[in-house]
Amino acid sequence: MGSIPVLLLGFNRPERIIDLIESLRMTSPPIVRIAIDGPRATHPDDPRRVGETRAAVERIDWTADVDTLIRDTNLGLERAVPEAVSWVLDEFESVIVIEDDVGVGPQFVEFATRALQAFEDRPEVFHVSGYNVVPHDKLSNPAATARLSRVPESFAWATWRRAWQHYDPKLTWGSDCSIAELSEVLQSRTAAIRWKQNFALARHGRISSWAYRWIASIWSHDGYCLSPNRNLITYRGYSGGTHTRRRARWTEFPIEPVDLVGIAQPIEFDATADAYLHRQVFRATPLGIGLGPAEALALQILKRR
């Protein structure tokens, strides 16, 4: 596997894409692809701000291998992100994907690159994450570099063409699977009920989420993701994000160093860490299940405004 492209996802926040590009300067990935969604017809400021975001691409001066996917009209997250990933994977065997509200740490690109190489021939691994919110005391083996997880994150991540070919935008498995089937995957009936609820909200358009579709695609093939046991990025999306209007319910850890050599060591599934993620991040609790529809409605109203 040669150099792996880094795909940057942008829209109408030029200041965010500039910050992301500057955070990448230390790493200077040799292949960069950028996808920028188009302006919304109902937002008068979008043409100007989208134009400024496109102009920010010129700041990438460490490599000449830069290509940009420009949309004239707005596709929205549900289409724009997966179409951008497919665009890159039509050319390359793997890709590292970074949203514009991320600041990358000095090890993220190398961690993702090494993980893509180490797990290239492990078909049960679909996804590599760069964002960790699980506290050390909730990790089964906190000294390990990484763990296998059922729960991918979608801010800074990576995947292979062989995995992405299973992406199902129709959310078929998530719609059709039973609570019992989901419980088998997640080893928790409460988490299964919560995720069945999430899939229903996405299917009916209450949540515009490509990530839930990707999660369902992974689980439909009994797949896993590789997650670092240390946080490798900064996420800044809790201000002005599409689906993140409040502060997180978990602790945002600073970027921490990770032992990159450890990626080549045996990596085990961490059920304790996943239980924390389901409970704390995705609110897989009786209360979370009860409040889920109301939260989705509130997000939908805020997005329309």
VENMOBEL-V920029 format. One record per backbone hydrogen bond with DSSP energy under -0.5 kcal/mol. CO is the residue of the C=O (numbers start at 1). NH is the residue of the N-H. Records with the same first field share a line. If there is no record, write none. Layout:
BEGIN
CO: NH  NH
END
This chain:
BEGIN
5: 7  96
6: 8  33
7: 98
8: 10  35
9: 100
10: 37
13: 16  17
14: 18
15: 19
16: 20
17: 21
18: 22
19: 23
20: 24
21: 25
22: 25
24: 27  28
31: 6
32: 67
33: 8
34: 69
35: 10
36: 71
39: 74
40: 43
42: 44
43: 46
45: 49
46: 50
47: 51
48: 52
49: 53
50: 54
51: 55
52: 56
54: 57
55: 58
56: 59
57: 60
59: 61
64: 66
65: 32
67: 34
68: 70
69: 36
73: 38
76: 79  80
77: 81
79: 83
80: 84
81: 85
82: 86
83: 87
84: 88
85: 89
86: 90
88: 91  92
93: 161
94: 5
95: 159
96: 7
97: 157
98: 9
99: 102
101: 236
103: 234
105: 108
107: 111
108: 112
109: 113
110: 114
111: 115
112: 116
113: 117
114: 118
115: 119
117: 120
119: 122
121: 123
122: 125
124: 126  224
126: 160
127: 226
128: 158
130: 132  232
133: 135
135: 138
136: 139
139: 142
141: 144
145: 229
147: 227
148: 270
149: 225
150: 152
155: 99
156: 130
157: 97
158: 128
159: 95
160: 163  164
161: 165
163: 166
164: 167
167: 169
168: 171
171: 175
172: 176
173: 177
178: 182
179: 183
180: 184
181: 185
182: 186
183: 187
188: 192
189: 193
190: 194
191: 195
192: 196
193: 197
194: 198
195: 199
196: 200
197: 201
198: 202
199: 203
200: 204
201: 206  207
202: 205
207: 209
209: 213
210: 214
211: 215
212: 216
213: 217
214: 218
215: 219
216: 220
217: 221
218: 221  223
219: 222
224: 126  127
225: 149  227
226: 129
227: 147
231: 256
232: 105
234: 103  236
236: 239
237: 241
244: 241
251: 253
258: 260
259: 262
260: 263
261: 264
262: 265
268: 148
269: 271
270: 274
271: 275
272: 276
273: 277
274: 278
275: 279
276: 280  281
277: 281  282
278: 284
283: 285
285: 289
286: 290
287: 291
288: 292
291: 295
292: 296
293: 297
294: 298
295: 299
296: 300
297: 301
298: 302
299: 303
300: 304
301: 305
END
